[in-house]
Amino acid sequence: MSTTLPDKNVLLQVPIGRRVTRFGHVNWDVPRPPTSLVVLTEFAAEFGLSAEQTLAGTGIEPKQLADPNVEVTARHDLVVSRNLVVLLGDRIPNLGLEVGLRYQLAAHGIWGFAIASSSTPRAAIDVGLRFVDLTFSLGRIQVREEAPCELQLVLDAPDAPAGMRRFFVERDAAAIRTMQRELISDPLTPRRIEFAFPPPAEGLGRHLEIFGAIPKFDAPETILAVDIEAMNLPLPQSNPHTTTLAAELCRNLLEQRRTRTGVAGLVRDEVGANLADPPSAEQVAATLHLSGRTLRKRLAAEGTSFRGLLDEVREHVAEQLLITAGLPVTQIAHRLGYVEVSSFSQAFRRWKGIGPREFRSIHRAHPIPRS
């Protein structure tokens, strides 16, 4: 199955190896089930597009979508979404919103199960962001609390091609609203909604239907804001035992998806085994009986780089140590091979959008159940 994107189309050029400041980031090559492509293909079929048209450029045959053993990547989602924008964008107003409404909790598998069984909306947000890389989002989702009364979900898609960012942000916004309606029989009315895009030419009636409020457009950033007090209301399907089990399954599944194969997997293993004093690219190349140039070419062919893999391992280990260990941030920095804690803090902020101490305090205040 090919995952090559057409180089001639600038819209489809994906920035390989970039780290995005979010709770999780778009890894274009991590395997995932084809569920999102099924959602997109079924949506397109309602408007007269064949599966072949929708899947054009992915190397995927329509019959493969029904095979539970088939794995795709975020690249495939990008190509199919782009096909929808090109073929339907002029026919369907607010295309990203309409597509996002189709992403119900059940479509997200065990991640959706963990969300549905959470005790409160805030707990659902926390577990959702902790395992956001199990979702179909190709954007960035961050949480901000504006004292004393507002919690904000800030959405953008900096890792996506510029021509697709509005689609992915609107898809995420509508998907979040859809999941909220599934969680709460009487959905919360947002305090405010702002989009960092111009208003649609078709008017705002559809936005009012979906969000229960009229958004502001041309804002500095896209924000879905709700009352903080409402975040602590009990959810009707809350089940502590189920949440614990689902969170553990999410953790295991995420670990499986992060495990790399090929040369990247070998490099990741070498780096991870010596993280306090990480080897150089040349040292790893020698261990693998490769030249430095060959190693770089092999990693580039697999969509990554030595620096990207080192960052990937450091980010994952840092996250685990901050959540599960009682070590000071200084010791964690040294265990990750940083001489200066300030360098670690800067790197962590680049990965997550917040500093390590703030990350730890958030997860201590709202811990995710563990078995």
Rosetta blueprint (number, residue, H / E / L):
1 M L
2 S L
3 T L
4 T L
5 L L
6 P L
7 D L
8 K L
9 N L
10 V H
11 L H
12 L H
13 Q L
14 V L
15 P L
16 I L
17 G L
18 R L
19 R L
20 V L
21 T L
22 R L
23 F L
24 G L
25 H L
26 V L
27 N L
28 W L
29 D L
30 V L
31 P L
32 R E
33 P L
34 P L
35 T H
36 S H
37 L H
38 V H
39 V H
40 L H
41 T H
42 E H
43 F H
44 A H
45 A H
46 E L
47 F L
48 G L
49 L L
50 S L
51 A H
52 E H
53 Q H
54 T H
55 L L
56 A L
57 G L
58 T L
59 G L
60 I L
61 E L
62 P H
63 K H
64 Q H
65 L H
66 A H
67 D L
68 P L
69 N L
70 V L
71 E L
72 V E
73 T L
74 A H
75 R H
76 H H
77 D H
78 L H
79 V H
80 V H
81 S H
82 R H
83 N H
84 L H
85 V H
86 V H
87 L H
88 L H
89 G L
90 D L
91 R L
92 I L
93 P L
94 N L
95 L H
96 G H
97 L H
98 E H
99 V H
100 G H
101 L L
102 R L
103 Y L
104 Q L
105 L H
106 A H
107 A H
108 H H
109 G L
110 I H
111 W H
112 G H
113 F H
114 A H
115 I H
116 A H
117 S L
118 S L
119 S L
120 T L
121 P H
122 R H
123 A H
124 A H
125 I H
126 D H
127 V H
128 G H
129 L H
130 R H
131 F L
132 V H
133 D H
134 L H
135 T L
136 F L
137 S L
138 L L
139 G L
140 R E
141 I E
142 Q E
143 V E
144 R E
145 E E
146 E E
147 A L
148 P L
149 C L
150 E E
151 L E
152 Q E
153 L E
154 V E
155 L E
156 D E
157 A L
158 P L
159 D L
160 A L
161 P L
162 A H
163 G H
164 M H
165 R H
166 R H
167 F H
168 F H
169 V H
170 E H
171 R H
172 D H
173 A H
174 A H
175 A H
176 I H
177 R H
178 T H
179 M H
180 Q H
181 R H
182 E H
183 L H
184 I L
185 S L
186 D L
187 P L
188 L L
189 T L
190 P L
191 R L
192 R E
193 I E
194 E E
195 F L
196 A L
197 F L
198 P L
199 P L
200 P L
201 A L
202 E L
203 G L
204 L L
205 G H
206 R H
207 H H
208 L H
209 E H
210 I H
211 F H
212 G L
213 A L
214 I L
215 P L
216 K E
217 F L
218 D L
219 A L
220 P L
221 E L
222 T E
223 I E
224 L E
225 A E
226 V E
227 D E
228 I L
229 E H
230 A H
231 M H
232 N H
233 L L
234 P L
235 L L
236 P L
237 Q L
238 S L
239 N L
240 P H
241 H H
242 T H
243 T H
244 T H
245 L H
246 A H
247 A H
248 E H
249 L H
250 C H
251 R H
252 N H
253 L H
254 L H
255 E H
256 Q H
257 R H
258 R H
259 T L
260 R L
261 T L
262 G H
263 V H
264 A H
265 G H
266 L H
267 V H
268 R H
269 D H
270 E H
271 V H
272 G H
273 A H
274 N L
275 L L
276 A L
277 D L
278 P L
279 P L
280 S L
281 A H
282 E H
283 Q H
284 V H
285 A H
286 A H
287 T H
288 L L
289 H L
290 L L
291 S L
292 G H
293 R H
294 T H
295 L H
296 R H
297 K H
298 R H
299 L H
300 A H
301 A H
302 E L
303 G L
304 T L
305 S L
306 F H
307 R H
308 G H
309 L H
310 L H
311 D H
312 E H
313 V H
314 R H
315 E H
316 H H
317 V H
318 A H
319 E H
320 Q H
321 L H
322 L H
323 I H
324 T H
325 A L
326 G L
327 L L
328 P L
329 V H
330 T H
331 Q H
332 I H
333 A H
334 H H
335 R H
336 L L
337 G L
338 Y L
339 V L
340 E L
341 V H
342 S H
343 S H
344 F H
345 S H
346 Q H
347 A H
348 F H
349 R H
350 R H
351 W H
352 K H
353 G L
354 I L
355 G L
356 P H
357 R H
358 E H
359 F H
360 R H
361 S H
362 I H
363 H H
364 R H
365 A H
366 H L
367 P L
368 I L
369 P L
370 R L
371 S L
